[in-house]
Amino acid sequence: MGLRPPSAHAAGGTFRNPLGTSPDPYMTYYQGNYYLAATEGDAVRIAVAPTLGDLLTAPRVTVWQDPDASRNQQVWAPSFYLIDGHWYIYYTADNGVDDNHRLYVVESEGTDPLGPYHFKAELQPPNAPDEWAIDPVLLRQSDGSLYLLWSGAGTEGHNLIYIAPMSDPWTVSGDRVYLPSDGGCSTIREAPSILQHDGTTYLVYSTCDTGLPDYQLWMKSIPSSADPLQPGNWTQHAGAVFSRDDATGVWGPGSNGFFKSPDGTEDWIVYHGKNTSDYTYDGRTTRAQKIGWNADGTPDFGAPLAAGATQDLPSGDPGGGSYWINDTGSSSGSGSIAYTGDWNSGSGCGVQCFWGDDHWSAEPGATATWTFTGTRIALLSVRDTGNGIAAFSVDGGPETTADYYGAIRMGEQLNYVSPQLAYGQHTLRVRVTGDKNASSGAAYISIDRAEVYSN
């Protein structure tokens, strides 16, 4: 194992999104690690890393996979909480038919967020015991009272926000209450999330179809001392609080959670966003950024930052030595790139690419060789309808392959992650094979951004 210089770990005071390749993220910081979950489809998986910037390449640990076929498909939007010495994961699942989505909770055996877990309960309010429901989250008051919020169906419509009291983390103890909520579209209110600050509880929720570029966040609030089961106690805030930013290439930001910095001094939002304005559910990647607070005490979410924008790590984060290498060869660390064969380059991809430029080639045998110092490298670049299959070799070793094809053009997509390596200088050669799948119109390979890690 190579030795890291003392500064290699400590110098990593910045990071870049994305943090994952899945939508509907939820994250918390606990005892020295970030724990990140998102929609995975067939199970609940959690990524663990001591620094935020390492989550993209952190392994996903399967913490719960239900053997019951009536509730083990289309597993969406997990959120998790530590209550009285146990972790509780709330999620929605069905039997493969969306109309059968219902809410469930599992309980850990102890205080390890990675479990093991056992099934605890289906969550059903007495006045709606068998209704379609997704996106469960908890509201925990300072007096210990618990409430469940989710998006459900009822006489008021479909995909609307409901709240119900809980007597314990696995029991809905009273009727659900509909919370009327404004939005940028006439339909869909989903993915409620809770943010509490200075005596006020903020309910932040997503509106519009998540496939649309105009998927966005809206907000209601209530004094934390008021009864949240009374709809009239909630104040509706006008307008979206977080929405698309065409200038930075972020569309459809939403389905979020909130987390504290390691030292507890900062509030952060974790959410998914897309790199295309086309209608699609694909390409929703996990992102995070710091939020501020306005003079009137309301949260200031700002605008969603470009996927490759460099941000300071959360306060108290130890840093992980991550740095970038651009396709032009410029780097924020010890990195470079060299090309052989026929490559094109330019800025035509605009906001879809890191620093607005990339290289691309369809010439069989053309290569791009990254030289880097660290323990792991990840490659992000465009996937497109005319992209093909690339071959990768680390330090001259055996090749592996990956398909760069995408049904819709999107940049900043994670295409390759190297194995964990001994710390030191390494090379990664990317070779254009000239091969493609049957759906692709050509065999181009795109070179854009590399992220290099030192943990």
BELHUHU-V51909 format. One line per field, one symbol per residue. ss: DSSP state (a for helix, b for strand, c for the rest). phi: phi as a letter, one per 30 degrees, with the letter a starting at -180 (. if undefined). psi: psi as a letter, one per 40 degrees, with the letter a starting at -180 (. if undefined). A space follows every 10 residues. Layout:
BEGIN
ss->???
phi->???
psi->???
END
This chain:
BEGIN
ss->cccccaaaaa cccbbbcccb cccccbbbbb ccbbbbbccc bccbbbbbbc caaaaaaccb bbbbcccccc ccbbbbbbbb bbbccbbbbb bbbbcccaaa cbbbbbbbcc ccccccbbbb bbccbccbcc ccbbbbbbbb cccccbbbbb bbbbccbbbb bbbbbbbbcc bbccccbbcc ccccccccbb bbbbbbbccb bbbbbbbccc cccccbbbbb bbbccccccc aaacbbcccc cbccbccccb bbbbbbbbbb ccccccbbbb bbbbcccccc ccccbbbbbb bbbcccccbb cccccccccb bbcccccccc ccbbbbcccc bcccbbbbbb cccbbbccca aacaaacbbb bcccccbbbb bbbbcbbbbb bbbbccbcbb bbbbcccccb bbbcbccccb bbbbbbbccc cccbbbbbbb bbcccccccc cccbbbbcbb bbbcc
phi->.dcddedddd dddbabddca ccchdbbbcb hjbdbbbadc jcacbbcbad bedcdecddc cdcabddddd abbhdbhdbb bcbhibcbcc ababcjceec dbcbbcbdda cdddidcbdc adcbdecadb ceabidbccc dddjdbbcca cbcaddkchb dbbbdbdadb bdcaddbdce bdadbdbibb hdbcbcahib ccccbcbidd dddceacbbb baeddddddc edddcdddid caaebddcib bidlhcbbbc decicbcbcc acbbcbcdda ddidcdbbad ccbdddjddc dicddeecdd bddedjddib idbcbdddjd adbcbabbcb icbcblcddh ddbdhibaca acdejdbbcd cbclcabbcb adcadccbcc cbbchidedb bbccdbdbdb chcdcabddd bddldbbbcc cddicadddd dabdbccbbc cccbd
psi->hihhideddd egeiiiiiei eiifihiihh feihhhiihe deihihihie ideeddeiih hhdhhhehee feifhifiii ihhfeihhhh iiiaeehdee hihihihida eheeaiiihd iihhidegef ihiifhiihh ideeiiihii haiadeaifi hiiiihdiee hheiiihhhh hiieieihha fiihhhhfeh hhhhiiiihe eieehihiii iiheeiheeh deehhhhhii ehiigddefh ifhagiiiii ideeeihihh iiiieieihi eiehihiiii iahideeiih eaihiidehh iiiiheheie ehiihieeei ieagiiihii ahiiiaedeb eeiheeiiii iehheiihhh hihaeiiihh ahiiefiahi ihhhfeaiii iiheiidhhh ifhhdihiih iihahiihhh hhdeiiidei eafihhhcih hhie.
END
